[in-house]
Amino acid sequence: MGIWQGPGGIEVEAVVFDDGPCLRVTRRISGERVLVAYCADVREVDKLVDLAELVKTP
């Protein structure tokens, strides 16, 4: 899969949660990952993050 990073320490990652796929949005604060939300689809992520600013990490 992969992790997409955005400004301000935002990270979006495709994961499995409760036996279903979802997108986990976290923010890095002082080196720690803090959960922002679990999103069912990209539309929900778009409400939290500007999708155009996300870049996939290598």
RASUL-V427670 format. One record per residue. N is the residue number from 1. BURIAL is + if it has 16 or more other ideal C-beta (glycine too) atoms within 10 Angstrom, else -. Layout:
n->{N,N}
burial->{BURIAL,BURIAL}
This chain:
n->{1,2,3,4,5,6,7,8,9,10,11,12,13,14,15,16,17,18,19,20,21,22,23,24,25,26,27,28,29,30,31,32,33,34,35,36,37,38,39,40,41,42,43,44,45,46,47,48,49,50,51,52,53,54,55,56,57,58}
burial->{-,-,-,+,+,+,-,-,-,+,+,+,+,-,-,-,-,-,-,-,-,+,+,+,+,+,+,-,-,-,-,-,-,-,-,+,-,-,+,-,-,-,-,-,+,-,-,+,+,-,-,-,-,+,-,-,-,-}
